Amino acid sequence: MGKWLKAAFFSVLLIAAGYFFGTICGRMEQFSELLLSASGSLIKPLLWLLFALAVMAIAAGLVAALLRPAWTGILAYILSGAGILLGWQVSKESFILVLIYVLAGSLYIVGVAGDMNERIKLSMQSIRKGQGVLLATLALLLCGSLYIHCTDYIEREGFSIPDPYMDILMEQTVKQVEDQVPEIMRPLIMPTFEEEFRDTIGELFEQMMAPYEKLIPLTIASTLFFSLSTITNLLAFVPNAAVSQVVSLLVSLGIVKVVSKEQEVERLTID
């Protein structure tokens, strides 16, 4: 397998990872509806987000470590950006976010290449250089998609107390009121009270939140961004270890090789 064919293979891996990541960005529409309506568990969607980040981190690390000269890696990042758009959506907002990703990826590969060139002995620690910025940029794409879809959802449906939370509030309130009403009067009073109480609380909540509706998507997206950033910082060793293992496997299979070079170094001395 020729050098350029191998480079194309690793580029395709990053492009495929980018397309998959783009599909996860597209799924943020369902995530936003699930989040705002509190209609189900968020654990599975969050695991998908972390998995998408890990896949991108591993593919990006391999490209940064293996593709030389650096411009070939930058080209791979540009194409993976196109893959993200293809898997997600093509819009002004998504294009801007993907452009930020391409810039971060380009800086990442240049940083890794520079760090590897400065080292006397080869080390996969070089892939950590700038990886935090790249992961933060990927988290920004996910949260940007969440912000877009949350804004669309609130404009379409309005922001109200999710039914599960309303049911809990109703259950507690109705129980307290029932204790104050004679048992013989409950069938006549309670159904009307429940309906009027639900409508009153819902309208009051909407009136209170109306001035802040535009800030709600930003608050939600920011919370997710800081959560993902914290988690990725804590688990950054996972994709790094995966890249190291994959590179070791590629070396053992002869797909890539470690080359030792002797260089002449000039130094000033006092004789």
Buried (B, 14 or more C-beta within 10 A) or exposed (E): EEEEEBBBEBBBBBBBBBBBBBBBBBBBBEBBBBBBBBEEEEEEBBEBBBEBBBBBBBBBBBBBBBBBEBEBBBBBBBBBBBBBBBBBBEEEEBEEBBEBBBBBBBBBBBBBBBBBEEEEEEEBEBBBBBBBBBBBBBBBBBBBBBBBBBBBBBEEEEBBBBEEEBEEBBEEBBEEBEEEEEEEEBEEEBEEBBEEBBEEBEEEBBEEBEEEBEEBBEEBBBEBBEBBBEBBEEBBEBBBEBBBEBBEEBEEEEBBEEEEEEEEEEEEEEE
